[in-house]
């Protein structure tokens, strides 16, 4: 049992396709190397926009999904399926009762590319020429549906849409599905494919995006004084969550314990975080409580930090407040400095990165941090940073360290705040 009295949930598989690589291994290797996936765009539609950079996926999902199936899917759904297949294979393709297998995979925007394409067809050629797959391609739950079909999951296929917190919230929901007894295994995560004129233009008019067009690789610079907005990325991240008892019974490899989640809503502004950071602080504290983890166990946080002027210092202050004196021993990273911001896929890809940091005992760097913001007082990793336990057992009898914990923060327009907590898996002796 977990420390909160409910059955433990563990991570047994991971998958990703990102601007840094087409799978977890290549993405993680590029992160540790401090590689940027941001580049200048060359499409014709870019010329009229003030933002001409983004972080496209490193591998075309069609090459993995196959052209026949891809024609019936939005690009966002393709990314999700690619990451889900990798995660499922990584978990050993577990044998599970279909009625005990669930899916929780979301997107912040959904099939926006298919929506725009269908409208163009309607306008130029008439309704008869619209693809009959248009509705399944544009609906936000399309990725969850395709994945449930792929693996025969019948315990429920869910898509929790909370803007840029969608991927993280979906993973949190997957944890709850297992804890509540609804499922033994859940495929959970998020995906996004939104690098197109409408989205770039809409974010640009909000002054939310970087216009460092002449230096794409240096444009995403969380916590740096010179930051001027986020860079749009695309891709997906998926994890396989499993009850500990089910994982042990089949001899699964266990990466980490999905120990808990915390939520809050700012109730302040539709697109700006509350300046006091109370919601972010509450979500982090709630995740620690839910996980039964003390701040002193937290060795690493994958921050939401998108490289926006107001968001980064707000989160830094909230981290310092939530961890208190223990913040001094916690290493913080924003992998968005390398991947850009994957919107609804961000929290899921960053969950994979946080778990890899925990299992490999090394935090990836935040690149482009050359002049740290005066308001940021927490420790930001600017190169690959080793992680080690630092909290001792409560009784002090044997001086053993408590399990290391990592957090992943994800926030979204609408005031959504989600924090996920993961801890080391330490097998119990028979």
N, C-alpha and C positions, 0 to 999 in steps of 0.2 A: 504493500500500500504506500501511497505517497504521503508526504508529511501533512497534507490537508485532509487526510482521511479517505480520499477517493483512490480508485485504482490508478496505477501509474500508466502513463502513455509515453511511448518511446518512438524515436525516429529510426526507421529501418531502411529507407531509400531516399535518394535525392536525385533531382534532375534539373537541368537548366539549359537555356539557350539565350545568349546575351550578346551585347556588342563586343565582348572580349573573346567569345568562343562558343562553339556549338554544343558543348556539354559542360558538366561540372568540372572535370579535370582541366580542360583548357581555360575555362573561365577563372578558376582558382589560381592556376599557374600565372596567368596574366595579371591578376590582382596582386599577387605577392611581388611580381616584378615591377609593379607600379605603371602598368601600361594603360594608355588612354584609348578608348574606343570611339572618341569623338573625331569627326572629320567634316570637311566642307562638302555640302550637297551639290550635285551637278544637274539635278532635274530642272526642266524648263520653268516650272512653277516657282522656283526659288528666286528667280531674278527680281521679282517685284516685291519681295518681302525684306524687312530689315534684318531678319534672322536667317542666316544661310548655312547653319551648322546643325548637326544632330549626331546621334550615336546609333546608327543602324545595326541590326543584328549581323554577327560575323558570318553566319551560315544561313542561306536561304531555306526556310522551312519546307518549301515545296520539294527540295531535293531529298528530304527525309520522309515526308508524308507520302509523296508520290503524286504525280500530276492528276490522276483520275480522282482520287479522294479530295485533293486540294481544291479542285474546281467547285466543290460543294461547300467549301469552308472559307470563312473570313481569315485573313492573315493572322489575326489575334488568336483564333481558334487553332490554327496550324501550330503556332508557337506553343500553345498550351498542350497540345497533343504530343509534340516532340518532347517536351520536358517531362510529361507524364509517362511516356514510354520508357524514357531513361530511368526515371525514379522507380518504376515498377520492376524493370529488369534488375536494377541495383538492389532492390529489396528481395530479389530471388524469385520474382513472379509467384508470390505466395498463394497457396491453395486456401481458399476461404469461401464459406457459404455466401452465395450472392446476396442473400438477404441480410448479411452481416458486413457487407462491403459498401462503403459510402464514398461520395465525392463532394468536395467543397472547393470549387475553383471559380474565380471571378475575374472581372476586368473592370477598370474604372470607367471606361467609355463604351466598351462593347465593340461591335462590328461597324465602326464609323466609316471605314474604307468601303465596305459593301453598301452602306447606306448612301454614300455620295455617288458611288458608281451606279447604283440602281436609279437614283434621281436623274443622273445624266442620261441614262438610257430612256427613261420615261419622257424626258424633255425632248430628246433628239429623235427617238425612234418609236415612241408610243408604248403603252402599257403591255401590249402583247409580247414585246421583246424582253421584258424584265425576266430575269432568271427565276425559275420556280423555287430555287433554294435561297432566295433573298431574305425571307423572314428568318429562317434558321441561322443565316449568316450574320444578320445584324443584331439579333437578340443577345442581351448581356449574359444569359445563361447558356449560350450555345456551347462554350468550351466545356462546361460541366456536363452537358448532355452528351457531347461526343466522347468524352472520357468515360462516362458511365456505360456507353454502348461498347466502347473498346474493351473494357474489362468485365462487363456484365454486372456492374454494381447496382444493387436494388434496394439498398438501405436508405437511399435518398441522394439526389444530386442537387446541390445547392450553390447559389451564386450570390454572395453578400456584397452588394455594391456600396462602397464607402469611399469613392474617389481614390486617392493615392494610398489609402489605408486598406484597400480591398483585399490585396494578397495576404497581408498579415491577418486581417480579420477572418478570412477564410480558413487559415491555419488554426486560429483560435477556435473557430466553430468546429473544425474537425476534432480538436482535442475534446471539446464538450460532447460531441457525438459519441466518442468512445467512453468518456467518463460516465455519461448518462446511461450507458448500456445499449444504445441504439446500434452500435457497430463494433466490430473487432478491428477493422482496418479501414482507414480513410485516406484517399488520395486528395491532397489539399495544396492550394497555391494560387497563383495569379499570373495574368498575362496581359500584354498590351501591344498594339500595333497602331500607332497614331501619328507617325511621321508623314504628314501631308499638309497641304497648304492651309486648309481651314483651321486645323489645330494650331499650327505654328503661328498663323496670323492672329488667332484668338488669344493665345497666350502672350504674343508680342504686344498686342494692343493694351494688355494689362500691365505691361512693363515687367513681366515675370521672368523673361528669358534673357540669357546672355547674348550680347551682340558682338562678342569678341570674334568676329568672323575671320580675321586674318591670322588668328592663333587658335585654331579649333582644339588642339590637344590641351591647351592651357585655359580653356574657357570655364570649365567646371572647377571651381576653387572654393569648396566649403570652408567656412571659418576664416577665410583670408580677407583682409581689408579691401582688396581689389575685386571682390566678387560683385557680379552685376546681374545675377539671375541664373536659373537652371538651364541645363541642356537636355533636350528631349531624347530619350532612348526608347528601345523596343526590345521585346523578348519575353521570356517566361521563366518562372521558377516553380518547382513542385516538390513536395515531400510526401513520403508514405509514412503515415502515423499508424501506430499499432498498439493495442493493449499489451502491457508487459507479459501477461500470462500467455497470450496468443503467440507473441514473438519467441518467448522461451520454449514453448511447446514445439515449435517447428525449428528450433535451433538457429534463429535468425541472427545476423550480425546487427548489433545495436550501435548506432552512432551517438545518441544522446537521449536524455530524458526531456520530453516536451513538458516542462514542469508547471507552466502556468501562463496566464494571460491577464492583462488589465486593460480596461476600457474607460473612456470618458468622452464627453462632448463639451466643447467650449461654450456653446450657446452665446456666441459673441458676434461673429461676422461670417458671412457666407464664404469668404475667401481669404481672410486674415486670421491668424491665430491670436488668441487672447494675449495681450502684452504681458500680463502677470505670470503667464506660463502655468497657471494653476491646473489646467486640464492635463497638460503633459506630465506634470509632476504627479498628479493623481493616478494617471494610467500606469506610470512606472511603479509607484508605491503599491498599487493594486496588484500588479503582476508579481511583485516580490512576495506579497502576502499570499496570493493564490498558490505560488510555487513553494511557499515555506522556506524562502531564501532570505538570508540577511544581506544587507548592503555590502558587508565585508567579504562576502563570497563572490561578488561580481568583479570579474577581472577584465571584462571587455564589453563594450557596447557598440553595435553597429547603428550609428545615429541616422535619423531621417535626413538630416542636414542636406538641403538641396542646392545650396550656394545662393540663396536669396538674401538680400540685405537684412531683412527683419527676422527671418525665420531661424537662422543659424545661432545667433546669440541668445535668442529666446530659449531654444532647446538646450544650449550649453548651461544657462542658468538653472533650468529645470532639472538637468542631470545633477548639477552640484547640490541643489536643494534636496532632491530625492535620495541621494546617496550620503549626504552629510559629509562627515569626516572621511568616510570610506571612498569618496570620489578621488582622493589623492592617489589611490593605488589602482585605479581603473583606467584602462587604455581605450580611448574612443577613436572610431574610424568612420569616415563617410566614404563608402565605396562608390557613391554617385560621382565622386571626383573622377572616376574612371569609366563607369558605365553610362553616365548621364542619368536622368530620372525616367524610370520605366513606368511611372504613374501607377496603375493598378497592379502591375507586375513587380514594382519596386520592393514591397515588403516581403514578397516571396523569394525573390533572388537574394535579397539581403539576409533572409533567414538562412538560406543555404550557406552564404558567406559566414554568418555568425556561427553556425554549427561546424563548418570547416575550421574556423579559428579555434573553436573549443577542442575539437578532436586532434588537430595538428599542433595545438598549443602555440599558435602564432597569429597575431592580428595583422591584417593587411594594412598598407599605408593609406593615408589621405594625400593624394598628390596635389601639386600646385599650391600648397600652403607655404607661402614665402614670407608673409607678414601677418601674423595672427591678429585677429580683432582684439582690441583692448578689453572688450567685455567677456571674452572667452578665457576662463580661468582653469578649465579642466585640461587633462593631458590628451593631446591629439597625436596619434601616431603619424609620423611623416615618412617612416620607412617600416618594413616588416618588423614587428615587435614581439619578442618572445613573451609567452604567458605562463604563469606559474601560480599554484595555489598560494593563498596568503592568509586564510582564516583558520584559526585553530579550533579544535573541538571545545564545546562549552565547559566540560568538566576539567579540561586541561590535564587529565590523568596520563594520557599517552602522547600528547602533543601532536596528534595526527591532524592533518589539514582536512577541512570540510570540502565537499565536492565543489569544483569551480563552476561558476555560473556565468552565462553571457545573456545580454538583452538585445533585442532588436526593436527599435522604435519606428513607427509608421504613422504618419498623420495625413489627413486629407481635407480638401475643401469641404465646407459644411461643418467644420469643427470636429471632425472625427479624430480620435487619438487611440492608438492601439500599441501596447507593448507586449512582446512575447519573451518568456524566460525559458532558457534551456540549461540543464545541468549535466555534468559528467555522469555517464552510466557506470556504476561500480557494482560488478556482480557480487551477489551474496554467496558466501561459502556454504556448502551443503552441510 
